[in-house]
Amino acid sequence: MADILIIYSTTDGHTREICQRLKQEIERQAHQVKLISISDEPFVDLAPFDKIVLGASIRYGKHRPQVYDFIKKNKQILDSKPNAFFSVNVVARKPEKNQPETNPYLKKFLKQISWKPKELAVFAGKIDYQKYSLGDRLMIRLIMWITKGPTDLNTVIEFTDWKQVETFGRLISKM
């Protein structure tokens, strides 16, 4: 039985939902899992954990600055343990962009950091226009129009493949 930390950065809460599903799957494999928001990370000692998983959402093509800061600050401990990274973005709703080697945002991110995660995943996110500020709602709608996604402002669409999330949870358990 391993003690596993899943630390996450979420913009609208969907990455936290994915982490909760990962936690359930990993606990089914008889491991202990602790979920922590990246904003709470300064208060967490990473050393006691056997494995560390970092998950982060994308907004406007970028992960939040805290993700980069976390990696820079904790690279040594990340490298010393089994680890994984996953990205959550709506572009992953497209079959040709839903794998680590085909997702443009994950590929760009990996070039910007010095850490090389041992395991990677990309999960399609969620569009929930009602949750967004007016500015975000309009910008995301424009992006969706350009990329042939949903543009109805009453739309709530979850693109996440939950079986893919559960499969990644089993992979984390086996690391």
C-alpha positions, 0 to 999 in steps of 0.5 A, a space after each residue: 500500500 502506497 501513500 499517494 499525493 494528488 496535487 491539483 490546480 483548477 480554474 473552474 473546479 473540473 480538475 478537482 472532480 477528475 482528481 476525486 475520480 482518480 482518488 476513488 480508483 486508486 483507493 480501490 487498488 488499496 492505496 491511501 490518497 490525499 488530495 491537495 489544492 496547489 494553493 495549499 501546497 506551501 503547507 504540505 510536506 511532500 517527503 512522506 508520500 510514496 508517489 506524487 501526481 500533479 494535475 492542472 487545467 488550462 485556460 487560454 492555452 496556459 497552465 496557471 503560474 502556480 503550476 510552474 512554481 510548484 514544479 520549479 520548487 519541488 523538482 528534486 523531490 518529484 524526480 526522486 519518486 514515482 510521479 505523474 502529470 495530467 493536463 485538463 483542456 477542452 482541445 482534448 475533446 478532439 480525438 486527434 488531440 487527446 493523447 500526451 503526444 498529440 495534445 499541443 498544450 501538453 507538448 508546449 508545457 513539457 518544453 517549458 519545464 525541466 521536470 520530465 514526468 514519468 507518466 502523462 495523461 490528457 483529459 478533455 475538460 468541461 464547458 459551463 458558460 454559466 460559471 464563467 465571468 462575462 469576459 471569459 464567457 465571451 472569449 471562450 465562446 469565440 474560441 469555441 466558434 473558431 474551433 467548431 465547439 459549443 457556442 450556446 451560452 446555456 451549454 454545459 458539456 462535459 467532454 471528460 472520458 471517465 474510463 480514461 481517468 479510471 485507467 490512469 488511476 490504475 496506472 498510478 496505482 501500479 507505478 
